[in-house]
Amino acid sequence: MSRPEPRQTIPRSGLFGGVAITTFGTAIVVIAILVPAAREWMVPLILLGLLVSMAGGLFLLRSKRAIK
């Protein structure tokens, strides 16, 4: 009789890291929009926030694929 395969655990560091990076990127965008002193830096900060959020999303996708 064969042994059942051990259950695969979720790589929590990958999931939490991806969520943290995405949240940080979103926070950059929100700060760039809401803070009046950052008007001259608004477009670069929004682009930076979107880039960071996309990096976090790719990090999440990579860790999700590792689960399967």
C-alpha positions, -999 to +999 in steps of 0.1 A: +000+000+000+014+034-010+018+062+014-003+093+008+017+123-004+023+149+022+002+180+019+019+210+003+022+239+026+016+275+014+048+295+012+035+322+036+066+344+031+058+346-006+022+354-001+027+379+027+056+395+008+036+400-023+007+415-004+031+438+015+048+450-017+014+456-034+001+475-004+032+496-003+028+505-040-009+514-034+001+536-005+026+555-026-002+562-052-027+573-025-001+596-008+008+611-042-029+619-049-039+631-014-009+652-002-010+687-016+027+693-011+035+665-035+018+681-066+050+685-086+060+649-078+025+635-085+031+618-118+065+603-110+051+590-076+020+575-093+042+558-119+065+545-091+035+533-071+021+514-101+055+499-108+058+487-072+023+473-072+029+454-104+061+440-089+041+428-059+015+413-082+041+394-100+056+382-067+021+370-057+017+352-091+050+335-087+041+323-052+007+311-063+023+290-090+046+275-065+015+263-045+001+243-074 
